[in-house]
Amino acid sequence: MSQDILVYDIEDRRYINLNSTCTLKCQFCPKTQGHPIVNKYDLTLHEKKSVDDYIAALGDPKKYNEVVFCGFGEPTLRLKELLAISHWIKNNGGKVRVNTDGLANLVYKRNILPELGECVDAISISMNAQNEDVYNKHCQPAMIGSYQAMLEFIELAPKYIADVTASAIEGLEGVDIEACEKLAQERNVKFKKRVLDNVG
């Protein structure tokens, strides 16, 4: 068995591969398609690693433009570890971004954004669709009410985190990028158009 990849680099960013489980089963995700590869990195995690394991793997966070929580699992599902690692990065001069599906408040049944706001500089939230039907088709959420919970998370996020971006993927059937961008603008956050099959 090959060694799990806990961190990986793309350009001037260091990424943290914190978790392998997810609240969604997105049909466009390489992991769902049985190909858990990003930029030649196999992000399969065979076991959960500790905060100390990640800190040891990170190195000096100041060497990178930012440190990003982004793998093939939802990082907020390991919230305690995410917060501990993020505080360590901030205390050592680094900048933290979290890529998330925006469902953490639904999972934990409380608002976790104040905790993220203490140690996260930027957050990217996967909107993925302009309405619930298209969202459910492509993302296949495990929890009822996921789409509305995600929109509420996007709306709340700027109260706690200065740099908030919502994203959607061009090329998915039925996804209206302009409508997604309008939803982001209405919630006073930035919007990023991603491209299908362009991961990383």
FIPA-416515 format. One line per field, with one value per residue: residue in one letter; x, z, y of N, C-alpha, C in turn. Coordinates in steps of 0.05 Angstrom, whole numbers. Each point is the difference from the previous one (the first is absolute). Example, Ala and Ser with C-alpha at 12.3 -4.5 7.8 and 13.67 -1.06 7.14 Angstrom:
<recs>
aa	[A,S]
n_X	[264,-7]
n_Z	[156,-14]
n_Y	[-114,21]
ca_X	[-18,16]
ca_Z	[0,1]
ca_Y	[24,24]
c_X	[18,-15]
c_Z	[0,14]
c_Y	[24,22]
</recs>
This chain:
<recs>
aa	[M,S,Q,D,I,L,V,Y,D,I,E,D,R,R,Y,I,N,L,N,S,T,C,T,L,K,C,Q,F,C,P,K,T,Q,G,H,P,I,V,N,K,Y,D,L,T,L,H,E,K,K,S,V,D,D,Y,I,A,A,L,G,D,P,K,K,Y,N,E,V,V,F,C,G,F,G,E,P,T,L,R,L,K,E,L,L,A,I,S,H,W,I,K,N,N,G,G,K,V,R,V,N,T,D,G,L,A,N,L,V,Y,K,R,N,I,L,P,E,L,G,E,C,V,D,A,I,S,I,S,M,N,A,Q,N,E,D,V,Y,N,K,H,C,Q,P,A,M,I,G,S,Y,Q,A,M,L,E,F,I,E,L,A,P,K,Y,I,A,D,V,T,A,S,A,I,E,G,L,E,G,V,D,I,E,A,C,E,K,L,A,Q,E,R,N,V,K,F,K,K,R,V,L,D,N,V,G]
n_X	[17,-6,18,-18,-11,13,22,-8,16,-14,18,-9,-17,-2,-7,-21,7,-20,-17,-10,-15,-25,-12,15,-14,16,-16,9,-1,26,-3,-22,16,10,5,9,4,18,5,-7,-14,5,-24,2,-17,19,8,-14,12,18,-7,13,-12,-22,3,7,-22,-11,20,15,-22,20,8,-26,-12,-8,-11,-7,-22,10,-17,-4,4,-21,17,-23,-1,24,-20,1,7,-20,-14,8,-2,-24,-6,10,-14,-21,4,3,-17,-16,-10,-25,-5,-26,2,-26,-17,7,4,21,-14,-7,25,11,-19,21,5,16,-12,-10,0,-11,-17,5,-1,-20,18,-4,-24,2,-24,-3,-9,13,-21,-18,-5,-19,-16,12,-1,-24,-5,16,-11,-24,-11,13,1,-25,-6,17,-15,-22,10,8,-23,-12,16,-4,-25,4,14,-9,-19,13,-1,22,12,-23,2,-20,-2,1,-7,14,-21,-12,-14,-12,26,-13,23,-14,-17,20,11,-24,-3,25,-5,-23,20,8,3,25,4,4,5,-7,19,-19,7,-1,14,-1]
n_Z	[0,-19,6,19,-19,19,-14,-17,-20,-5,-18,10,-2,26,-8,17,-1,12,-20,2,21,-9,0,-22,-22,-5,-20,4,25,-4,27,-6,-19,25,-2,24,-24,12,-24,-6,18,10,3,-7,20,10,13,22,-8,19,17,18,-12,-1,25,6,-15,14,18,-12,12,10,-7,7,-23,2,22,-17,15,-15,3,2,24,15,0,-2,-12,-3,11,21,-18,-16,21,10,-24,-4,26,-3,-23,12,21,-23,-3,0,-24,10,-18,2,-15,-2,6,22,7,10,-4,-23,-4,10,-16,-9,6,-17,-15,24,2,-24,6,21,-20,-14,-20,-13,-12,-13,-9,-2,-16,-22,8,-19,2,17,-21,-11,23,5,-25,2,23,-4,13,22,5,9,-19,-13,-21,14,13,-24,-11,22,-4,-26,7,18,-18,-16,17,-8,-26,-3,-7,-12,-10,-17,-5,-26,-11,-18,-14,23,-8,-10,4,11,-12,-19,2,-1,-19,-10,6,-10,-21,0,4,-17,-17,-3,-26,-1,-26,6,-10,-12,18,8,12,23]
n_Y	[-24,18,18,5,15,13,8,18,5,22,6,23,-21,-3,-24,0,-25,12,-5,-25,7,-1,23,0,-8,21,0,25,-9,4,6,13,10,-3,26,-6,12,17,11,-25,14,-24,11,-25,1,-15,21,7,22,4,19,-14,-20,15,8,-25,-6,19,-1,19,8,14,-24,0,5,-25,-8,-20,-1,-20,-21,-26,12,2,21,13,-24,11,12,-17,-18,7,4,-23,-13,11,-4,-24,-2,11,-15,-14,20,-21,-4,-1,-19,0,-22,8,-19,13,-25,12,23,-12,-7,22,8,15,25,-13,18,6,-27,-3,20,-15,-17,8,4,-23,0,-24,7,-26,19,-2,15,9,-26,-8,1,21,13,-9,7,21,10,-9,21,-6,26,-2,18,-16,2,1,-21,-9,8,-10,-21,2,3,-19,-13,20,-8,-22,-2,14,-22,4,-24,3,-26,-2,-22,12,-9,5,-21,21,2,20,4,14,-20,-17,14,2,-26,-2,16,-13,-17,19,-21,-7,-2,-27,3,-25,-16,-14,-18,25,-20,14]
ca_X	[-17,16,-3,-21,9,-14,1,10,5,-7,11,12,-18,1,-27,-2,-18,-7,-23,-8,-30,-13,-29,-12,11,-1,4,22,25,17,-2,-25,4,21,26,6,25,2,27,17,0,-21,-9,-13,8,-7,-6,1,25,-4,9,30,9,-3,19,27,2,-4,23,-3,-23,7,12,-21,-19,-21,-4,-27,-12,-15,7,-24,-20,-8,18,-14,-9,20,1,19,27,3,4,26,21,-2,12,29,10,-2,20,26,2,-12,-27,-17,-25,-15,-20,-21,-26,-18,-21,9,-20,-21,11,4,-25,7,16,28,16,16,25,17,9,23,25,-2,1,-17,-15,-13,-23,-10,-28,-4,-24,-17,-25,2,-2,26,20,-4,7,29,15,-12,5,-10,-19,-22,3,28,3,-7,20,24,-5,0,28,12,-10,11,29,15,-1,21,25,2,3,-19,-5,-18,9,-16,16,-10,2,-19,-26,-21,11,0,22,-8,-19,16,15,-19,-5,23,-1,-22,10,23,25,12,-8,20,-9,19,-4,-4,23,25,1,25]
ca_Z	[0,-1,22,-4,-5,19,-12,-27,-10,-27,-3,25,22,12,6,21,-7,28,5,-24,-2,-10,4,-27,-18,-25,-23,-16,16,-8,19,-5,-25,5,-9,20,-7,-6,-8,3,28,9,26,17,28,11,29,9,13,22,-4,0,-25,-20,6,-8,-29,-12,-2,7,-16,-12,-26,-20,-3,19,6,-7,6,-24,-10,-11,21,11,23,24,14,22,8,22,-11,-18,17,14,-20,-10,20,-2,-24,4,21,-12,-21,-25,-8,-2,-15,2,-21,14,-13,14,15,28,19,0,13,29,11,12,-17,6,-12,19,6,-24,-2,17,-10,-29,-15,-24,-2,-26,5,-25,-5,-20,-15,5,14,15,-17,-14,21,8,-22,-3,25,15,29,18,19,-10,5,-4,-18,15,21,-13,-6,25,8,-17,8,26,1,1,27,17,-16,-18,-28,-5,-28,-8,-27,-16,-21,-28,-14,12,-12,14,18,-11,14,6,23,24,6,11,27,16,2,18,27,4,0,-27,-15,-17,-19,-3,-25,4,-4,6,29,12]
ca_Y	[24,25,18,21,27,18,27,0,27,9,27,11,-6,-27,-11,-20,-22,-6,-18,-15,-3,24,3,-1,-20,15,-18,10,-2,-23,-22,-14,-15,-21,10,21,12,28,7,-24,-8,-18,11,-21,-1,-27,3,27,8,19,28,0,-11,21,22,-10,-1,27,16,28,10,26,-4,-4,22,-8,-29,-4,-25,-9,-26,-12,-1,26,5,8,-24,-3,28,4,-1,23,24,-1,4,28,18,-3,14,29,7,-2,19,-9,9,-24,0,-25,-7,-15,-2,19,-15,-6,8,-21,-24,4,13,26,17,-3,22,16,-15,2,28,5,-11,-4,25,-1,-24,-4,-16,-11,4,-21,1,23,-8,-25,-24,-5,-7,-27,-18,-3,-3,-22,3,-20,13,16,29,7,23,25,3,10,28,15,1,20,27,5,-2,26,13,-11,-4,23,-8,-22,-5,-22,-9,-19,-13,3,-25,-19,2,14,21,27,15,27,0,-6,25,18,-9,8,29,6,-6,17,-15,-2,-24,-12,-20,-22,-14,-29,-18,14,-2,9]
c_X	[18,-6,-21,13,-16,0,11,1,-9,8,11,-18,5,-28,1,-23,-10,-19,-7,-30,-12,-30,-14,13,-1,7,23,27,16,-1,-25,3,22,28,9,27,-3,29,20,2,-24,-8,-16,12,-9,-6,1,26,-5,8,30,11,-1,20,28,4,-1,25,-6,-23,6,12,-20,-18,-24,0,-30,-10,-17,11,-25,-21,-7,16,-15,-12,21,5,21,28,5,6,28,23,0,12,31,12,0,21,29,3,-12,-28,-16,-24,-13,-18,-20,-25,-21,-22,6,-21,-23,10,0,-25,6,17,30,17,15,26,19,12,24,27,0,-1,-20,-15,-13,-22,-12,-31,-10,-25,-17,-27,4,-1,26,22,-3,8,30,15,-10,6,-13,-22,-21,6,28,3,-6,20,25,-3,1,29,15,-8,12,30,14,-1,24,27,0,-1,-17,-6,-19,8,-21,16,-14,4,-18,-27,-20,11,1,20,-8,-20,14,15,-19,-7,23,-1,-21,8,26,26,10,-10,23,-13,22,-6,-1,26,27,2,27,4]
c_Z	[0,23,-7,-5,18,-10,-29,-10,-29,-2,26,24,11,8,21,-6,27,3,-26,-2,-7,5,-27,-14,-28,-23,-18,15,-10,19,-4,-25,3,-8,19,-3,-5,-7,6,30,5,28,17,28,11,30,7,15,20,-9,-1,-26,-22,4,-8,-30,-13,-6,7,-17,-13,-28,-23,0,19,4,-2,9,-23,-8,-13,21,10,25,26,15,22,11,21,-11,-19,16,13,-20,-10,20,0,-24,4,20,-11,-26,-27,-5,-6,-18,3,-24,12,-17,14,16,29,20,1,14,30,14,17,-20,7,-11,19,7,-24,-2,17,-13,-30,-14,-23,0,-28,4,-27,-2,-20,-16,8,13,12,-18,-14,20,9,-21,-1,26,18,30,17,18,-14,7,-5,-17,15,22,-11,-6,25,11,-15,10,27,0,1,27,17,-15,-22,-30,-5,-30,-3,-28,-12,-24,-27,-14,11,-12,18,18,-15,15,7,23,26,9,13,29,19,5,20,29,7,2,-29,-13,-17,-18,-2,-26,5,-7,4,31,10,-3]
c_Y	[25,18,22,27,19,28,-3,29,4,29,10,-5,-28,-8,-21,-20,-11,-23,-14,-3,27,0,-1,-24,11,-19,9,-3,-25,-23,-17,-18,-21,8,22,14,29,6,-22,-9,-18,8,-20,0,-27,1,30,6,22,28,2,-11,21,23,-8,0,28,15,29,12,27,-3,-1,25,-4,-30,-5,-28,-9,-27,-12,-6,28,6,7,-24,-8,28,5,0,23,26,0,5,29,20,-3,14,30,8,-1,16,-7,11,-25,5,-28,-3,-19,-2,17,-13,-4,8,-19,-25,3,13,24,15,-3,23,17,-14,2,28,7,-9,-4,27,1,-26,-1,-21,-10,3,-21,1,23,-7,-28,-25,-6,-8,-29,-20,-4,-6,-22,1,-22,11,16,29,10,26,26,5,12,30,17,3,21,28,8,5,28,14,-9,-2,21,-9,-25,-2,-24,-9,-19,-9,3,-27,-22,5,15,22,27,17,28,2,-6,25,20,-7,8,30,9,-5,13,-16,0,-26,-9,-21,-21,-14,-30,-15,15,3,10,30]
</recs>
